[in-house]
Amino acid sequence: MEITRALMKVDEKLVKNFFRVKQDSHITIDQELCKKSECKVCVRICPAGLYELNEDGKISVEYTGCLECGTCWISCPYKAIKWEYPSGGFGVQYRYG
């Protein structure tokens, strides 16, 4: 029996997404601004879990799985994250909205 879209869980819908990845990241982190803060909210708030605090105290991001929601950019109190939509034709393509 086929599961209809309405009955699918969010996780089931997200794995159906397609990503056309551009070589250059559409997300950049100003590490100098980030160092001034202990918050590291981006590590906790990204719904795709793309941010990571490295051993050297720097934040890294795996932009290729970005859901393009902008949560990281909006949430950073120090505006250390520069976020732009990927160029036309690149980024996430949602299958189930």
N, C-alpha and C positions, 0 to 999 in steps of 0.2 A: 504494500500500500504506500503510495506517494504522500509525503508530508506537504501540506499546503504552506504557502508563504506565511499566512496568518498564524499557523501553529508552530513555526520554526522559532527556536530560541535565538537570541542575538548572536551568540557564539557560532551557531550553525550558519547564520547569514553571513557573518564576517569572513568565514573561511572560503566563501564563494567569491569574494572580491578578487579583482584582477589588478595588478600593479604594473604599470609601464614606467620603469625607473629611468630617470635621467642621470647621467654620470655625475653631475654636480648637485650637491645638496641644496635644498631650498630652505634649510634651517642652519643658522650659524649661532654659535654661542660665544659671547664676549667673556672669555675666561677671567679677565681682570675684574670686570664687574661682578661676576659670579663668586670670585674668591672673597669678596667683601661680605658675603652673606653666608650664613649657616643654614638657610632655609632649604635649599635644594628641592623646592616644591615640584619641579618638573619630573624628578625621579618618581615621586609618588602619584602625580596627578595624570600623567599621560595614559589614556585608556588603552593604548597599544603596548605600553611598557617599553618604550624605545630608549628611554634615558637611563644612564648608568653612572654612578659615582665611582671613578677609578681609584686605585690605591694611592695615586699621587694627588688626590683631592680634586681632580678635574672632572667635569661632566662631559660625557660623550653621548652621541645620539646616533642611532641606526635609522637614518631617514628613509630607507627604502620601504619600510612598513608603515609609514605615516598615513593616518586616516584623514588628515587635512582638516581637523576640527579646530585647530588654533588654540586649544586649551592651554598648552605650554606657554605660548606667547602672551595670552591674556593673564595668566596666573603669576607670571614672574614679577615680583614686586620691584626688582631692580632693572627691569627691561633689558636683561642680559641676553635675551633670545630674540634673534631677528628671524622672522618667519614670513614666507611668501608662498603663494600658491605656485606649484610647479608650472612650467611653461605649458602652453596648450598641447593637449594630446598625451601629457605625462601625468604621473601620479596615480591615485587610486580610482578605479572604476567600480562603483557599487553595483552589484547584481540585484540586490533586494532593497535598495533605497536606504 
